[in-house]
Amino acid sequence: MSVFTSLGILLVAMFIQGFLQTSPAVFAIFYHHALGKTSAKKADDQSLSFILGTEFFTAIIFLAIYFLVAYLDATINYNYAILMWVMGGIFVLEAIVAFFFYFRPGKKSRKTTRLFLPRKIAKGLETRTGKTKNRSDTILLGFLTAATELIFTLPLYIISAIQIVRLASRFSPFFIIAYIVITTLPLFIVRILYRTHHNLAEIQRRRIKKKLFFKIIIALGFAILSALSITTGVFL
């Protein structure tokens, strides 16, 4: 297996997660409510707690999977090629689901950015954005929001952990930290938009305008991951 293939898989996985939209969408609504309840400075400070919550979730899940993969790799004699074929198949399904269902279909879908989440969960998150009272509430909101996209992020965590373990590099901590940081970049972009005097309506219009782009990029990213995984399984 080429080191460059492993690095390519890692980069594509990070790229996909950087384009997922649930956390940025909830974060934008949360920031809007925070601005309505308090000063711009306090809202900005509270936003960092939300980001911290998403980082906590990513770090906990990613590290748990990484150590599990490392343990299994050291103790179980498994067929790596077959595993990569299985991951390739999963990413094909993810690409299809992302393209057709990531944004909810409907007659008004072009004018909204409603995501794949069941309405009860989406409504619950939206309600919590206006009811956070302290730092712990905000961290929990960020944590729970990140958890809602596990259907898309879990395979990314798994394939990334597999590649980091297989690389067996002294740079492994760097790869893990980079992954966690990159997942929060969209939140910092939203934060910058608010700090440069944009509002929720403007941010939503941007998201509506780029909805097709996001959908294509996420689906294409999963398709590329599938190709890289299957190629690794074939030529290993």
N, C-alpha and C positions, 0 to 999 in steps of 0.2 A: 504494500500500500504506500502510495506516495505521500510524503509529508505535506506537499502542496495540496493534495486532495483533501487531507484532514483539515488543513487551514482554510481551504475553500469552503468546506462544509460548515466550519465554525463561523466564518464571516457571513455566509448566507443565512444561517440561523439567527445571528445577531441582527442582520439586516431586516429579516421578516419581523422579528419581535419589535424592532424599532418603528415599524409601520402599523402595528396593531392599534386599534382606535378606542377600545373601551376605557382604559385608564385616562387618556387625554380628554375624552368626552366627559367623563364624570368629574375629572379635575377642573375642567372649564366651568362646569355648573357650580361646583363647590366654591371656586374662587369668586364667581359672580355673587353667590349668597354671602360669602365672607365680606366682600366689599360693601354689601348692603347693610351689614350688621355692625361693622367696625371701620376703623381707619384703614387707609391703603397700606400703611406700614405694618399694622397688625395682620391684615389679610395676607400680605406677602410673607410674613413670618409663619403664619398658619399653613401656608401652602407648602412650606418645607417639611412640615410634619406629614402631610399627605404623601409627598415624595418619599419620605423616610419609610412610611408604611409599605409602599410598593417595593422599595429596596429590601425591606425585611422579608417580605414574602418571597421575592426572587431569590434572595440569599439562602433562606431556609430550605426551600424546595430544591434549588440547584445543588446546594452542598449535600443535602440528604441523598439525592440521586447520584451525585458524583462519588460519594463514599460507598454507596451500595454497589455501583458499577465497579469501582476499584476492588472491592471485596470479592465480588463474583468473578472478576477477571483473574484474581490471584488464586481462587479456590476451585473454580469450575472449568472443566475442559469443554468449551462449547465451540460450535462452528461459526466463526465470525462472518464468513461469506453469507451463510443463510440468514444471520441476523441482519445484515445490511440489505439483503433482498426484502426481508419483512419490513424494515424501516422504509425502504423505497416504496413498497405498496401502501404503507400508512400515509406517506407524503403525497401519493397520487390522490388518495381519498381527501386529504386535507386541502389539496389544490382545488378539487371539485367543490367541496363544501364552501371554501373561502370565496370562490368566484360566484357561486349561485346563491349562497345563503348568508354570507358574512353581514351584508346589509339586507335588512328584511325586505322582501319583495312586496309589491302592492301598487295600487293605482297612484298613490302619492309618494312613492319611493324616491322619485327624482327630486322632490322638494324637501326631503327629510334625510336625516342620517341615523335612522333607527337601526340598531345593530341586531345581531342574531339572538340576543338574550331573551328569554321568556319575559313577557310583560310584567309578571309579578316581581321578578328579580330586578328588572330595570327600574320599575316604579319604586321598589324598596331602596335601591341605591340613590335614586333621585331624591327621595324623601329624607334620607340620612344626610345628604349634602347640606340641607338647610337646618339640621338639628344638631350638628356638632357643636359642643360647648367648650371643649378643652383640647389640649394637645393629644391626650390618649384617644379621645373620640376620633380625632382627625387621622391619627396613625392607623387606627383600626379601619377607618373608611378606606384609606389607601391600600391596606392589606387585603380587605375583602374584595375591593374592586379588581385588584390583580388576580385574585383567585377565580374570578368569573370567566377568565379566558383560558383556563387550563386545558380545555378541549383543543386549543391551538398551541399553547405554549408547552404542554407536557412533552409531546414528541420532540420539540426543539431542545428542551432541557436534556432529554435522554440522549439524543444523537450528539449533542455538544459534549456531554459528560463522557460518552463513549470515546469520542475523538481525543479529548484531553487525556484520558487514561491511556489510550493507545499511543499517544505521542510520548508519554513518559518523560516529559520535559521539565527542566527546572523552572521553566516559564509558566507552568500550570497555574500558579496563583495569579499571575498576570492575566491569563486568559479568563479565569473565573471573575476577577474584578472587572475586567473590560466588559464582560457580558452583562454583569449587574448594572454597570454605569450606562451602557448603551440603551438598556431597556427603559431608563428614566429620561433619556434625552428629549422625547416628545413632550414630557411634562415641563421640562425647563423651557422648551420653545413656547408653550402656552403661557408660562409664567412671564417670559419676556414680552409676549404680546400684551398682556395685561399691564405690565410695567411701562410699556410704551403707549399707554392710553387707548388700547383697543378694548372693545367690550364684547360681551357674550354673543350678541347678534352678529357682529363682524366675524368672530371666530367661527360661528356656526355656518355663516355664508361661505367662508373659506373651505370648511369641511364638505359642504354640499357640492361646491364647485369641483373639489378634488376626489369625490367619492369613487368615481369610476377608476381614477388613477390608483387609489389605494387598493381597490378590489383587484385590479389587474396585477399590481406589483406583489401583493401578498400571494395570490394564486401562482404567479410566475415564480416567485421565490420558492414555494413548496414544490413546484414542478422541477426546478433546478436541483433542489435537495434530493428529490426522488432520483433524478438522473445520476447525480454524483454517488448516491448510496448504491444504486444498482450497478453502476460502473465499477465501484469498489468491490462489490460482491462477485462480479464477473472476472475481473483481472487480478484478484488477490492471489 
